[in-house]
Amino acid sequence: MSNIIAAGFNSISANGGLESLAADFRSFADMGVEAVELGLTTLDLMAGGRVIPERAERLVALTSQFDFRYTVHGVVSSNLMDPAVCRYQLDAAKALVELCDRIDARVLVQHSGHFRADQVLERAGAEQRECEREALFELAEFCKPCGVRIAFENLFAMEPGQCRQTPAEVAQKVKAVGHPNLVALIDFSHAYIESTHRGLNFREQLRAMAPVAGHLHVHDSFGRPQGFHRTYLPQEDAALGIGDLHMPLGWGDIEWDDIFSELIFLPGTVLIMEIGPRYRNEQPDCLARAKNLIALSNRAERRAAGVKAETPRLWCCQCRPELPNPLAASRSALARSAVTRLIGLFSMRLQEECACQSAIQCGCSRISGLLAAVSHLLSRRRTSRTPGPPLFSGMNSIPATSNAWRIAAILFGCGTRAPRSKSTTVGRDTLAASASSR
């Protein structure tokens, strides 16, 4: 089981109402999305740090219709390093925690603070940084009874002269607070842009964050700061490759596979792709790629734990459910006695090589199918295309163990990358034809 437990997309309201969220939810459900991050501050759910009950009830009614793992994005403009508004920010964040509990969302995203361009004198002082640290601890304590985790997100300089915390500094802040309900949130594109802006090593910044990261924001870019340049349309930003583009995975130049093959995140991490309706057609492909990234991260975890990592050569029936058993069922005692060794070999290989790590379930669910299929083979006395002893015979040109394993892989629809010999034996098409003609 990977430390990354779910993948999905974010959803925000188009006009302050719930209608666009409902449309997103239906689309996500059709896609097979597991997690949805709600931009609740795009809805009119709070006023003065208090939840509006009637609106909250409508939100609960909507979210309860779908079986998603929900997370919530907090106040986008939040800046806990500004003492003038820190208390207001905390009140709003606590109201969001209450909403999280109402809709069973266990993660609340909190943006990291910054200094404005005109706060030159404050940058050298510790007061603002201490303000944020204390505020984070207070918020994490507030989250403790309902089991919500604050995910502290790294940002990037959004205007000339603005001073943001680097990803490594965000990680240090999380460690300094030292609260179990506070984790870091890696936004990879944000880290890329800020690393470019500050002349930092992007991958080193990610490595600094990963050990305390319990939430991920994934979207593509080229890591180019916006600077003073402003475009007329967001599509023009994408055309130029500048700024925080929130593009589909693969459109930018972030090396996703290399990153997820290396980094290990905290248990219970959720991967959210901040790729909105503008790229609706690309979302299914992004979801498939995200699941592959989770698999790469899982292998990294296994390597770090000292578990032997091999490239899977076999996919079990649960991984490849679209491949049917090509032979009809049969229940002969001959098959049961003849394939005892084959069953043991098949189960052993599944446990060693099945990519979905559910060997016992898959093996048990298909044992009867294997017995039936081999029973059919033996009753038909199928042999190799060249003259010789019967199948499974020790005198056959292919060793009995190797041949049995190959036949099992074919019968189970589990792929064809089992051990092979140079001899030509009965193939999938031949076996299927035999079954249909019986």
Residue pairs with C-beta under 8 A, 6 or more apart in sequence:
1 298
1 357
2 294
2 295
2 297
2 298
2 301
3 264
3 265
3 266
3 267
3 268
3 269
3 297
3 298
3 301
4 216
4 265
4 269
4 270
4 271
4 294
4 297
4 298
5 69
5 267
5 268
5 269
5 270
6 34
6 35
6 69
6 270
6 271
7 33
7 34
7 35
7 270
7 271
7 272
7 273
7 287
7 290
7 291
7 294
8 28
8 33
8 34
8 35
8 36
8 37
8 68
8 69
8 270
8 271
8 272
8 273
8 287
9 24
9 28
9 33
9 36
9 37
9 272
9 273
9 274
9 275
9 276
9 283
9 287
10 36
10 37
10 38
10 39
10 73
10 272
10 273
10 274
10 276
11 20
11 21
11 24
11 25
11 28
11 36
11 37
11 38
11 39
12 20
12 21
12 38
12 39
12 42
12 276
13 20
13 21
13 39
13 42
13 43
14 20
16 42
16 43
16 44
17 43
18 43
18 58
18 59
18 62
21 38
21 43
21 62
22 62
24 36
24 277
25 36
25 62
25 65
25 66
25 68
27 280
27 283
28 36
28 66
28 68
29 66
29 68
31 283
31 284
31 287
32 287
33 68
33 287
34 68
34 69
35 68
35 69
35 70
35 71
35 270
35 271
35 272
36 66
36 68
36 69
36 70
36 71
37 70
37 71
37 72
37 73
37 107
37 109
37 270
37 272
37 274
38 63
38 70
38 71
38 72
38 73
38 103
38 105
39 73
39 76
40 59
40 72
40 73
40 96
40 99
41 73
41 74
41 75
41 76
41 96
43 55
43 59
44 52
44 55
45 51
45 52
45 55
45 56
45 59
45 99
46 52
46 92
46 95
46 96
48 91
49 88
49 91
49 92
49 94
49 95
50 91
50 95
51 95
51 98
51 99
56 99
56 102
59 99
59 102
59 103
60 102
60 103
63 70
63 103
63 104
64 103
69 270
70 100
70 103
70 104
70 105
71 105
71 106
71 107
71 108
71 109
71 151
71 215
71 270
71 272
72 96
72 99
72 100
72 103
72 105
72 107
72 108
72 109
73 108
73 109
74 92
74 93
74 96
74 108
74 109
74 110
74 111
75 89
75 92
75 93
75 96
75 111
76 111
77 111
78 89
78 92
78 93
78 110
78 111
78 113
79 85
79 89
79 111
79 113
79 114
80 86
80 89
80 90
80 110
80 113
80 131
80 132
80 135
80 136
81 113
81 114
81 115
81 128
81 129
81 131
81 132
82 113
82 128
82 131
83 127
83 128
83 131
86 131
86 132
86 135
89 135
90 135
90 138
90 139
93 108
93 110
93 139
94 139
94 142
96 108
97 108
97 139
97 142
97 143
97 146
97 148
99 105
100 106
100 107
100 108
100 146
100 148
101 146
101 148
105 148
106 147
106 148
106 149
107 148
107 149
107 151
107 214
107 215
107 270
108 143
108 148
108 149
108 150
108 151
109 151
109 153
109 185
109 215
110 136
110 139
110 150
110 151
110 152
110 153
111 153
111 155
112 132
112 152
112 153
112 154
112 155
112 164
112 165
112 170
112 173
113 128
113 132
113 165
114 155
114 157
114 162
114 163
114 164
114 165
115 122
115 123
115 128
115 162
115 163
116 161
116 162
117 159
117 160
117 161
117 162
118 161
119 163
122 128
123 163
129 173
132 173
133 173
133 176
133 177
136 150
136 152
136 173
136 177
136 179
136 182
137 177
137 179
137 182
139 150
140 150
140 177
140 179
140 180
140 181
140 182
141 179
141 181
143 149
143 150
143 181
144 180
144 181
148 181
149 181
149 182
149 183
149 214
149 215
149 268
150 181
150 182
150 183
151 183
151 184
151 185
151 214
151 215
152 170
152 173
152 174
152 182
152 183
152 184
152 185
153 170
153 185
153 187
153 190
153 215
153 217
154 164
154 165
154 166
154 167
154 170
154 184
154 185
154 186
154 187
154 190
154 191
154 194
154 209
155 164
155 165
155 187
155 190
155 194
156 164
156 190
156 191
156 193
156 194
156 197
156 225
156 244
157 163
157 164
157 194
157 197
157 225
158 164
158 226
160 227
160 228
164 194
165 173
166 194
166 195
166 198
166 200
166 205
167 186
167 190
167 191
167 194
167 195
167 205
167 206
167 208
167 209
168 204
168 205
168 208
168 209
170 184
170 209
171 184
171 208
171 209
171 211
171 212
171 213
174 182
174 183
174 184
174 212
175 212
183 212
183 213
183 214
183 215
183 266
184 209
184 212
184 213
184 214
184 215
185 213
185 214
185 215
185 216
185 217
186 206
186 209
186 210
186 213
186 215
186 216
186 217
186 265
187 216
187 217
187 274
188 206
188 216
188 217
188 218
188 219
188 254
188 259
189 217
189 219
189 220
189 221
189 223
189 244
189 245
189 246
189 252
189 254
190 217
190 244
191 202
191 205
191 206
191 209
192 202
192 221
192 223
192 254
193 221
193 223
193 224
193 225
193 243
193 244
194 200
194 205
195 201
195 202
195 205
195 223
196 202
196 223
196 224
196 225
197 225
202 223
203 259
206 259
206 263
207 262
207 263
210 263
210 264
210 265
211 264
211 266
212 266
213 265
213 266
213 269
214 265
214 266
214 268
214 269
215 269
215 270
215 272
216 265
216 269
216 270
216 271
216 272
217 272
217 273
217 274
218 249
218 256
218 271
218 272
218 273
218 274
218 290
218 293
219 245
219 246
219 247
219 248
219 249
219 273
219 274
219 275
220 245
220 247
220 248
220 249
220 250
220 251
220 252
220 253
220 254
221 241
221 243
221 244
221 245
221 246
221 247
221 252
221 254
222 241
222 242
222 245
222 252
222 253
223 252
223 253
223 254
224 241
224 242
224 243
225 242
225 243
226 237
226 242
226 243
226 244
227 242
229 240
229 242
231 237
231 240
231 242
234 278
237 243
237 245
238 245
238 247
238 251
241 252
245 251
245 252
246 274
246 275
246 276
247 275
247 279
248 275
248 279
248 282
248 283
248 285
248 286
249 256
249 273
249 275
249 285
249 286
249 289
249 290
250 256
250 289
256 289
256 293
257 292
257 293
257 296
260 293
260 294
260 296
260 297
260 300
261 296
261 297
261 299
261 300
262 300
263 297
263 300
264 297
264 300
264 301
264 304
265 297
271 290
271 293
271 294
273 283
273 286
273 287
273 290
275 282
275 283
275 286
279 286
295 355
299 309
302 309
303 309
310 352
310 353
312 353
312 354
312 355
313 353
313 415
313 417
313 418
314 349
314 350
314 353
314 354
314 355
314 409
314 414
314 415
314 417
314 418
315 354
315 355
315 356
315 414
315 415
316 350
316 354
316 355
316 356
316 358
316 359
316 362
316 363
316 412
316 414
317 323
317 362
317 365
317 366
317 412
317 413
317 414
318 356
318 358
318 361
318 362
318 365
319 354
319 355
319 356
320 413
320 414
320 415
323 413
323 414
324 413
325 366
325 369
325 373
325 411
325 412
325 413
326 373
326 410
326 411
326 413
326 428
326 431
326 432
326 435
327 372
327 373
327 376
327 377
327 411
327 431
327 432
327 434
327 435
328 372
328 376
328 435
328 438
329 368
329 369
329 372
329 373
330 372
330 373
330 375
330 376
330 379
331 371
331 372
331 375
332 375
332 378
332 379
334 375
334 378
334 379
335 371
335 372
335 374
335 375
335 376
335 378
335 379
336 371
336 375
338 374
338 378
338 392
339 370
339 371
339 374
339 404
341 401
341 404
342 370
342 374
342 404
342 405
342 407
342 408
343 367
343 370
343 371
345 401
345 404
345 405
345 408
346 363
346 370
346 405
346 408
346 412
347 359
347 360
347 363
349 405
349 418
350 359
350 362
350 363
351 359
351 360
351 363
354 362
356 362
366 412
369 411
369 412
370 408
370 411
370 412
373 411
374 407
374 411
376 434
376 435
376 438
377 391
377 407
377 431
378 391
380 434
380 438
381 390
381 391
382 391
382 426
382 430
382 431
382 434
383 389
383 390
383 391
383 426
384 391
384 396
384 397
384 398
384 423
384 424
384 425
384 426
385 424
385 425
385 426
386 397
386 423
386 424
388 395
388 396
388 397
389 395
389 396
390 396
391 403
391 407
391 425
391 426
392 400
392 403
392 404
393 400
394 400
396 403
397 421
397 423
398 406
398 421
398 423
398 425
399 421
402 419
402 420
402 421
403 421
403 425
405 418
405 419
406 418
406 419
406 420
406 425
407 426
408 414
408 418
409 415
409 416
409 417
409 418
410 416
410 427
410 428
410 431
411 431
416 428
